[in-house]
Amino acid sequence: MIGTSYIPFIPWAIFFGLTPLFLYWAKAKTPGQAFLGGWITQFVLNLIGFHWIAYTAIEFGHFPAWGGWLTLLGFAAIAHLHYAIAGWLAVKARNSLKVLSLWFFATCAVFFAICERLFPMIFPWHLGYPWLWAGLPGAQFADVIGFEGLNIFTIVVNAMIACAIFLGVMHPSGEKRRHKALALVGGAVAIVVALNIAGLGRADRWRTNDHTLKILTVQGNIGNFDKLMAEAGRNFRTPIVNKFLDLTQKGLTEFPDTNIVLWPETAFPDVLDVPYQNDPSAARVRKFVIDHKMPLLTGSYSYDPRLKETYNGFFFVNAYGVTPEEPYRKSILLVFGETFPFSDYVPYMTKLFPDLGSFGRGKGPTVMTIGAADQLIKYGPQICYEGLYPWFTVELAKQGAQILGNVTNDSWFGKEFEPQQHLYMTLARAIEVRRPLIRSTNT
């Protein structure tokens, strides 16, 4: 029920999908039984909702096929163990404290929410995001409580319905129990209705603006093979640069009032730091910018010769072909693609998987000043799944970001599931901090 209710499925069961698990915990006699039920639940939902992990390990991490499928099984086995841990804690507390049924389901919700918040995940998905995917008005209330707040209320609603089923169906003896069950269902419905009413009309005030910035987004549709070949040699980078320059020229012809151009993650397939800006490809891009007097934002590689580290970077090139800002360097790296767990401490990992991605880690959220002298804008860059972390975007907003910009390359994740999940989880940040968000992807 949970696995088939998350993006891109219709979120048909988000308000009761956890109830079978909570009811199983209520029937479990030992914490071990509860742990097993939670483990099976998270294993199955991982296989349903996140089966693209195998594709990613093969495409992005350069694993052999067997390594990719083993990675998926390993991911499914441990990725969301908070399901199992929460059940263990709830039943342990019930058996020790002799908690009554009503309060037991409350402890299920509390332990589940706490464990979900504290357990390290490869990316923080939860049941708040389907509110946005479904277009529910309550999603607009996330600028007050965040999508994590919507998630907590969703967990509470699940627990209330589970308790109602326990009282009214599984143990229906007594009129008082039935009345409690009906009250719980009514309360759960009231919470959902109240959140949706609270969100009605909240987006309206943000539909008008006091300033306008016209951004030309160029997406070159550069696939995995092209990216890999570009990493292998400079001669393969020229066609990619040509494609982006040609598309940009076409876009500027069609939209001559453009203020700035945005290319996606690692669109420029080489380093773009100042010491390398006279290299042929970089010089061509700078000349294009100067000739058109058109500022450019682009993903690129960045290299630090002192640390001998390569970074997944993001650059601003102004209308004079100058990079007045230090490049932003991605700080939240994708496991198995941009970094390997414990590879800093276990050197032989690189020998087992010689083609795995390895990037340096940037300093964290950093606001850039972009635009022309008469229209300077504070821009908050996010690379790839940095846009999935609320704290990251909140920090950009605190630093004064007026616009959020997400550049990514979802071609490494397959076509059907991850791109939709990534898109809506990133869009959620725009609502939480009420900043415009622009996004450009490679494919």
Wavefront OBJ file of the C-alpha trace (Angstrom):
o trace
v 0.000 0.000 0.000
v 2.830 2.399 0.789
v 4.963 1.296 -2.162
v 2.121 1.880 -4.626
v 1.040 5.204 -3.090
v 4.241 7.139 -3.566
v 5.204 9.194 -6.616
v 4.572 8.430 -9.510
v 1.602 6.268 -8.408
v -1.758 7.758 -7.503
v -1.432 8.335 -3.718
v -4.508 6.244 -2.998
v -3.451 4.910 0.404
v -1.308 7.589 2.069
v -3.878 8.124 4.832
v -4.303 4.433 5.676
v -1.353 2.626 4.061
v 0.484 2.306 7.386
v -2.548 0.886 9.203
v -1.816 -2.802 8.410
v 1.671 -2.381 9.854
v 0.407 -0.646 13.000
v -2.242 -3.359 13.445
v 0.413 -6.043 13.019
v 2.464 -4.380 15.736
v -0.621 -4.340 17.974
v -0.934 -8.127 17.554
v 2.809 -8.821 17.867
v 3.709 -10.484 21.152
v 7.409 -9.682 21.108
v 9.540 -6.774 19.879
v 11.275 -9.201 17.530
v 8.003 -10.005 15.768
v 7.314 -6.285 15.341
v 10.811 -5.740 13.972
v 10.314 -8.510 11.393
v 7.005 -7.032 10.223
v 8.582 -3.597 9.830
v 11.572 -5.049 7.996
v 9.382 -6.929 5.491
v 7.325 -3.770 4.925
v 10.328 -1.582 4.142
v 11.940 -4.290 1.990
v 8.850 -4.600 -0.210
v 8.201 -0.858 -0.519
v 11.853 -0.322 -1.463
v 11.592 -2.856 -4.274
v 8.396 -1.219 -5.555
v 9.201 2.468 -5.265
v 12.979 2.519 -5.600
v 13.823 -0.320 -7.958
v 15.687 2.245 -10.077
v 18.587 1.992 -7.598
v 19.877 -0.996 -9.596
v 19.830 1.018 -12.824
v 21.628 3.894 -11.096
v 24.374 1.692 -9.688
v 25.024 0.264 -13.157
v 24.743 3.523 -15.128
v 26.152 6.062 -12.698
v 28.357 3.985 -10.433
v 29.649 1.856 -13.340
v 28.903 -1.338 -11.435
v 28.636 -4.609 -13.328
v 25.039 -5.812 -13.754
v 25.335 -8.270 -10.875
v 26.696 -5.485 -8.681
v 23.755 -3.263 -9.544
v 21.162 -5.846 -8.580
v 23.060 -6.718 -5.410
v 23.109 -3.016 -4.609
v 19.309 -2.906 -4.958
v 18.862 -5.902 -2.666
v 21.257 -4.399 -0.154
v 19.438 -1.077 -0.373
v 16.044 -2.746 0.040
v 17.313 -4.674 3.072
v 18.494 -1.691 5.114
v 17.451 1.594 3.464
v 14.452 2.262 5.713
v 15.093 0.208 8.808
v 13.275 2.838 10.831
v 10.104 0.902 9.934
v 11.480 -2.072 11.859
v 13.104 -0.088 14.668
v 9.929 1.896 15.371
v 7.916 -1.312 15.708
v 10.506 -2.828 18.025
v 10.418 0.261 20.262
v 6.613 0.494 20.290
v 6.077 -3.137 21.304
v 8.962 -2.994 23.780
v 7.372 0.039 25.421
v 3.926 -1.583 25.396
v 5.160 -4.796 27.030
v 7.190 -2.917 29.644
v 4.659 -0.230 30.509
v 1.434 -2.179 29.825
v 0.200 0.565 27.482
v -3.516 0.499 26.600
v -4.563 0.084 22.958
v -5.401 3.757 22.375
v -2.062 4.925 23.669
v -0.203 2.104 21.952
v -1.154 3.458 18.526
v -0.101 6.912 19.665
v 3.315 5.505 20.594
v 3.476 3.809 17.180
v 3.041 7.195 15.511
v 5.549 8.900 17.814
v 8.239 6.255 17.443
v 7.680 6.048 13.685
v 8.004 9.821 13.225
v 11.092 10.045 15.449
v 12.849 7.081 13.831
v 12.041 8.351 10.347
v 13.511 11.745 11.253
v 16.708 10.352 12.789
v 17.458 7.354 10.581
v 20.021 8.143 7.861
v 18.527 7.702 4.380
v 20.077 8.041 0.937
v 17.473 10.754 0.368
v 14.694 11.907 2.738
v 11.417 10.862 1.124
v 8.222 10.642 3.165
v 4.428 10.795 2.944
v 4.278 14.590 2.872
v 5.313 14.815 -0.779
v 2.282 12.953 -2.230
v 0.178 15.911 -1.034
v 1.909 18.027 -3.691
v 1.881 15.244 -6.292
v -1.890 14.866 -5.805
v -2.480 18.625 -5.991
v -4.090 18.731 -2.542
v -4.549 22.311 -1.239
v -2.911 21.272 2.016
v 0.443 21.169 0.218
v 0.403 24.992 0.196
v 0.323 24.985 4.004
v 3.876 23.615 3.882
v 5.203 27.177 4.044
v 4.079 27.047 7.691
v 4.800 23.468 8.805
v 6.980 22.156 5.959
v 6.348 18.960 4.072
v 7.817 17.125 7.040
v 4.966 18.599 9.079
v 2.448 17.278 6.559
v 4.171 13.916 6.844
v 3.781 13.880 10.637
v 0.073 14.651 10.375
v -0.243 11.872 7.780
v 1.378 9.400 10.171
v -0.983 10.508 12.961
v -4.005 10.006 10.681
v -2.770 6.492 9.847
v -2.405 5.693 13.541
v -5.891 6.999 14.341
v -7.485 4.863 11.615
v -5.483 1.827 12.752
v -6.738 2.342 16.294
v -10.323 2.731 15.022
v -10.066 -0.575 13.136
v -8.583 -2.236 16.218
v -11.428 -1.002 18.436
v -14.360 -1.231 16.059
v -13.524 -4.260 13.921
v -10.907 -6.463 15.555
v -12.288 -5.996 19.083
v -15.811 -4.661 18.551
v -17.317 -5.692 21.918
v -19.024 -2.826 23.707
v -20.833 0.287 22.545
v -18.149 2.482 24.066
v -15.456 0.952 21.864
v -17.524 1.547 18.738
v -18.105 5.164 19.693
v -14.356 5.639 20.209
v -13.694 4.053 16.822
v -16.122 6.422 15.094
v -14.647 9.385 16.941
v -11.148 8.420 15.799
v -12.234 8.119 12.168
v -14.013 11.469 12.427
v -10.932 13.042 13.973
v -8.690 11.672 11.218
v -10.982 13.053 8.535
v -11.154 16.388 10.372
v -7.338 16.675 10.367
v -7.120 16.067 6.618
v -9.965 18.498 5.886
v -8.523 21.177 8.206
v -5.078 21.008 6.562
v -6.616 21.341 3.116
v -8.753 24.292 4.208
v -5.648 25.918 5.721
v -3.925 25.621 2.352
v -6.730 27.106 0.262
v -5.715 30.385 -1.329
v -2.243 30.451 0.235
v -0.564 30.318 -3.180
v -2.495 33.281 -4.595
v -0.346 36.060 -3.104
v 2.778 34.527 -4.655
v 1.414 34.583 -8.205
v 2.246 38.301 -8.597
v 5.810 39.652 -8.542
v 7.551 42.988 -8.061
v 10.468 42.037 -10.357
v 10.910 39.862 -13.435
v 13.924 37.865 -14.593
v 13.633 36.074 -17.928
v 15.748 32.941 -17.935
v 16.391 30.824 -21.015
v 16.694 27.197 -19.929
v 18.687 25.069 -22.360
v 18.487 21.271 -22.051
v 20.766 19.473 -24.477
v 19.380 15.954 -24.031
v 22.881 14.586 -23.459
v 22.617 10.886 -22.641
v 24.801 8.662 -20.501
v 27.004 7.415 -23.351
v 27.838 10.968 -24.421
v 28.654 11.929 -20.831
v 30.956 8.949 -20.365
v 32.747 9.528 -23.652
v 33.258 13.183 -22.771
v 34.881 12.113 -19.523
v 37.179 9.832 -21.513
v 38.669 12.458 -23.840
v 38.539 16.071 -24.972
v 37.616 15.249 -28.574
v 34.260 13.905 -27.374
v 33.500 17.133 -25.500
v 33.338 19.325 -28.596
v 30.003 17.923 -29.885
v 28.404 18.507 -26.471
v 29.607 22.111 -26.349
v 28.415 22.599 -29.933
v 24.982 21.282 -29.089
v 24.523 23.622 -26.131
v 25.822 26.637 -28.044
v 23.578 25.875 -31.026
v 20.514 25.419 -28.832
v 21.332 28.594 -26.919
v 21.643 30.541 -30.165
v 18.283 29.173 -31.286
v 16.722 30.102 -27.958
v 18.115 33.642 -27.971
v 16.766 34.135 -31.492
v 13.332 32.972 -30.388
v 13.434 34.872 -27.066
v 15.531 38.015 -27.649
v 14.448 39.558 -24.325
v 16.287 36.853 -22.329
v 18.187 38.177 -19.283
v 20.292 35.113 -18.482
v 20.888 31.570 -19.782
v 20.831 28.404 -17.654
v 22.516 25.137 -18.618
v 22.076 21.952 -16.527
v 24.375 19.893 -14.307
v 27.844 19.322 -15.832
v 26.520 20.673 -19.149
v 29.983 22.037 -19.830
v 31.917 18.752 -19.954
v 35.234 20.070 -18.639
v 36.607 22.234 -15.843
v 35.657 25.907 -16.038
v 37.808 27.367 -13.272
v 39.781 30.556 -14.021
v 43.158 28.828 -14.665
v 41.533 26.752 -17.428
v 39.328 29.356 -19.114
v 41.672 29.713 -22.094
v 41.324 26.038 -22.982
v 39.614 25.744 -26.403
v 36.152 24.671 -25.232
v 36.051 27.155 -22.353
v 37.295 29.945 -24.617
v 34.505 29.201 -27.132
v 31.853 29.448 -24.424
v 33.318 32.699 -23.075
v 33.441 34.178 -26.587
v 29.790 33.261 -27.134
v 28.839 34.960 -23.873
v 30.819 38.119 -24.739
v 29.526 38.308 -28.321
v 25.909 38.041 -27.157
v 26.462 40.023 -23.938
v 24.452 37.277 -22.295
v 25.304 35.991 -18.772
v 25.464 32.222 -18.379
v 24.779 29.870 -15.462
v 26.078 26.372 -16.049
v 26.981 23.168 -14.378
v 30.591 22.162 -14.962
v 33.452 20.331 -13.353
v 35.674 22.265 -10.971
v 39.224 21.348 -10.026
v 41.334 22.299 -7.013
v 45.022 21.755 -7.883
v 46.058 22.261 -4.281
v 43.884 19.429 -2.966
v 43.977 17.531 -6.281
v 40.203 17.153 -6.053
v 37.608 17.318 -8.818
v 34.183 18.694 -7.904
v 30.714 18.725 -9.392
v 30.510 22.471 -9.804
v 28.264 25.347 -10.852
v 29.542 28.573 -12.432
v 28.276 32.060 -13.206
v 29.863 33.697 -16.261
v 28.886 37.353 -16.599
v 28.283 39.238 -19.859
v 31.990 40.070 -20.085
v 33.041 36.425 -19.978
v 34.290 36.751 -16.409
v 33.457 34.489 -13.457
v 33.158 37.068 -10.652
v 31.999 34.505 -8.118
v 33.774 31.440 -6.819
v 32.124 28.338 -8.305
v 29.625 26.555 -6.155
v 30.787 22.995 -5.479
v 28.293 20.270 -4.692
v 28.404 19.259 -1.037
v 25.777 16.481 -0.737
v 27.215 13.708 -2.894
v 25.275 10.815 -4.386
v 26.293 7.543 -2.773
v 27.721 4.984 -5.222
v 27.802 7.553 -8.030
v 29.823 10.477 -6.673
v 31.206 8.839 -3.581
v 31.467 5.320 -2.171
v 30.599 4.538 1.462
v 33.759 4.287 3.584
v 36.024 4.607 0.534
v 38.032 7.232 2.448
v 38.803 4.592 5.071
v 38.879 1.425 2.957
v 41.300 2.127 0.062
v 40.822 -1.244 -1.636
v 37.251 -0.214 -2.555
v 38.721 1.641 -5.524
v 40.424 -1.551 -6.649
v 37.212 -3.570 -6.438
v 35.267 -0.891 -8.339
v 37.834 1.074 -10.364
v 35.205 2.999 -12.359
v 33.146 4.292 -9.452
v 32.571 8.038 -9.289
v 34.665 10.010 -6.826
v 34.236 13.757 -6.259
v 35.406 16.225 -3.675
v 32.866 17.635 -1.232
v 32.035 21.337 -1.309
v 31.520 23.673 1.651
v 27.717 23.599 1.748
v 24.884 26.025 0.900
v 26.310 29.134 -0.766
v 24.474 32.066 -2.352
v 25.852 33.576 -5.580
v 25.300 37.106 -6.933
v 24.293 36.893 -10.603
v 22.945 39.120 -13.372
v 24.070 42.433 -14.858
v 25.194 45.460 -12.863
v 21.752 47.063 -13.098
v 19.939 43.936 -11.950
v 21.892 41.869 -9.445
v 20.107 38.854 -8.033
v 20.925 36.595 -5.088
v 20.818 33.083 -6.499
v 20.709 29.901 -4.400
v 22.250 26.978 -6.329
v 21.290 23.347 -5.747
v 22.951 20.540 -7.671
v 20.918 17.377 -8.158
v 19.444 15.991 -4.975
v 20.630 18.801 -2.725
v 17.153 20.131 -3.475
v 15.645 17.251 -1.503
v 16.939 18.485 1.855
v 14.792 21.195 3.483
v 17.639 22.413 5.710
v 19.807 23.076 2.667
v 17.248 25.350 1.017
v 16.331 27.031 4.303
v 19.992 27.960 4.700
v 20.029 29.431 1.175
v 16.960 31.500 2.085
v 18.633 32.677 5.308
v 21.634 33.788 3.241
v 19.304 35.974 1.188
v 18.639 33.865 -1.901
v 15.909 35.481 -3.996
v 15.782 32.657 -6.535
v 16.473 28.929 -6.175
v 18.107 27.094 -9.060
v 18.302 23.337 -9.367
v 20.430 21.692 -12.052
v 20.444 17.944 -12.348
v 21.047 14.938 -14.559
v 18.267 12.385 -14.090
v 19.335 10.254 -17.058
v 21.239 8.010 -14.652
v 18.026 6.894 -12.929
v 15.776 5.533 -15.667
v 12.739 7.157 -17.232
v 9.658 6.418 -15.147
v 10.045 6.727 -11.377
v 13.003 8.723 -10.084
v 12.625 11.756 -12.399
v 9.064 12.380 -11.148
v 10.043 11.735 -7.531
v 13.027 14.060 -7.818
v 11.047 16.801 -9.556
v 8.223 17.048 -7.026
v 10.466 16.702 -3.991
v 12.545 19.588 -5.370
v 9.491 21.727 -6.166
v 8.442 21.316 -2.536
v 11.353 23.526 -1.479
v 9.920 26.459 -3.451
v 6.715 26.268 -1.406
v 8.467 25.865 1.939
v 10.594 29.012 1.577
v 8.380 30.810 -0.994
v 11.132 31.458 -3.514
v 10.871 31.069 -7.290
v 12.646 27.932 -8.458
v 14.159 27.273 -11.888
v 15.329 23.831 -12.909
v 17.312 22.439 -15.802
v 18.106 18.787 -16.511
v 20.386 17.090 -19.017
v 17.715 14.924 -20.628
l 1 2 3 4 5 6 7 8 9 10 11 12 13 14 15 16 17 18 19 20 21 22 23 24 25 26 27 28 29 30 31 32 33 34 35 36 37 38 39 40 41 42 43 44 45 46 47 48 49 50 51 52 53 54 55 56 57 58 59 60 61 62 63 64 65 66 67 68 69 70 71 72 73 74 75 76 77 78 79 80 81 82 83 84 85 86 87 88 89 90 91 92 93 94 95 96 97 98 99 100 101 102 103 104 105 106 107 108 109 110 111 112 113 114 115 116 117 118 119 120 121 122 123 124 125 126 127 128 129 130 131 132 133 134 135 136 137 138 139 140 141 142 143 144 145 146 147 148 149 150 151 152 153 154 155 156 157 158 159 160 161 162 163 164 165 166 167 168 169 170 171 172 173 174 175 176 177 178 179 180 181 182 183 184 185 186 187 188 189 190 191 192 193 194 195 196 197 198 199 200 201 202 203 204 205 206 207 208 209 210 211 212 213 214 215 216 217 218 219 220 221 222 223 224 225 226 227 228 229 230 231 232 233 234 235 236 237 238 239 240 241 242 243 244 245 246 247 248 249 250 251 252 253 254 255 256 257 258 259 260 261 262 263 264 265 266 267 268 269 270 271 272 273 274 275 276 277 278 279 280 281 282 283 284 285 286 287 288 289 290 291 292 293 294 295 296 297 298 299 300 301 302 303 304 305 306 307 308 309 310 311 312 313 314 315 316 317 318 319 320 321 322 323 324 325 326 327 328 329 330 331 332 333 334 335 336 337 338 339 340 341 342 343 344 345 346 347 348 349 350 351 352 353 354 355 356 357 358 359 360 361 362 363 364 365 366 367 368 369 370 371 372 373 374 375 376 377 378 379 380 381 382 383 384 385 386 387 388 389 390 391 392 393 394 395 396 397 398 399 400 401 402 403 404 405 406 407 408 409 410 411 412 413 414 415 416 417 418 419 420 421 422 423 424 425 426 427 428 429 430 431 432 433 434 435 436 437 438 439 440 441 442 443
